[in-house]
Amino acid sequence: MSVKYYYEQDEDTRKKIDDLLHQNAVIQSNLGLESTPEEKQDAHGAWMKLASKIRDLDSKFYAERIQAQHQ
């Protein structure tokens, strides 16, 4: 069964969202077993800022793909 999610059709907006998601991937991949609680909190704060930018770009994508994963 394939689930099809909404994704902004405007190419420029998709590129901006992809860039923000990539930035988060880099942040998260730099965390490890030896990361301090402060480093983990900083990474979470950075992700929240990136997620907010995604919400501003495309609220429907944010609701379906980001917010839905954190409920």
TATAVEN-V69030 format. One line per field, one symbol per residue. psi: psi as a letter, one per 40 degrees, with the letter a starting at -180 (. if undefined). burial: b if it has 9 or more other C-alpha atoms within 8 Angstrom, else e. A space follows every 10 residues. Layout:
psi: ???
burial: ???
//
This chain:
psi: hhhhiihheh dddddddddd ddddddddee iadehidddd dddddddddd dddddddgdd ddddddddee .
burial: eeeeeeebee eebbeebeeb beebeebeee beeeeeeebb eebeebbeeb bebbbeebbe bbbbbbbeee e
//
